[in-house]
Amino acid sequence: MSKTLENITTHYQNEIAGDKLKLEVPEWKLDIYYKRTYPFNVESKVLEMQAKGQLVEALVESLIQKALDKHGKKIFDEADRSVLMNEADPNVITKVASAINNANLKPKVDELVKE
């Protein structure tokens, strides 16, 4: 592996292994954990739905793929899609999915300390 690719994969592994972020969702009496980044195969599903204009489906896909419990296990699975699409508050889904999908925009603590 070239030095460039080694640097790329090292950076990615550090991001994936990093601390999870926590989002309190009082409406659901639930804490949702999520990472700053996800593999492209996860992101591509969400991006593909967005490109097709399936924005609601993309938000729900984000929750299914990215919402974790405190142990790093997925909270939702494919069987939960129908309930999330039809029986959950769209405002809460939007709030949670937006936080998860924009995690990389949140500054890291060590970056704030430098400033």
Buried (B, 14 or more C-beta within 10 A) or exposed (E): EEEEEEEEEEEEEEEEEEEBBEBEBEEBEBBBBBBBBBEEEBBEBBEEBBEEEBEBBBBBBBBBBBBBEEEEEEBBEEEBBEEBBEEBEEEBBEBBBEBBBEBEEEEEEEEEEEE
